[in-house]
Amino acid sequence: MKKAVLDKNLCDRSPFCPASRSCRFDAIKRKVYGFFDVEIEIDKEKCTGCGVCVRYCPQGAIELVEE
């Protein structure tokens, strides 16, 4: 089964992350510490591997990987 994986080197950690907003399964979490101090994580337990977040990530920081 494929799961979404975030490349933190490519992620711009935007507080307006469109990929996190696109996830219908609430698998992408944004932890906001300040306006541009944001941490983005993918919960592999909630991820279904649908790939919607991959299409919405403008930086191309999310990819589907076989587990």
Phi, psi and omega in degrees: 000137180274147177225152178283138178231135182260128173269103185294341177285332179268335184293133179270359177054045180288138175291348181252025186316110181291332179293319180292328178285338182278343186284115180283347184257006178057038182272343180253121182251139174249121174256112184260118178258333179198179187302313177244027174244083187235139175244131181244130181227151177249124178275107184293337178289326181270338183292131179258355180077024183290333176088003180298318181298326179299317180290331183270347181282111183291338181270350184069030185273354181244134175222157176268131182233137177290132179261000000 
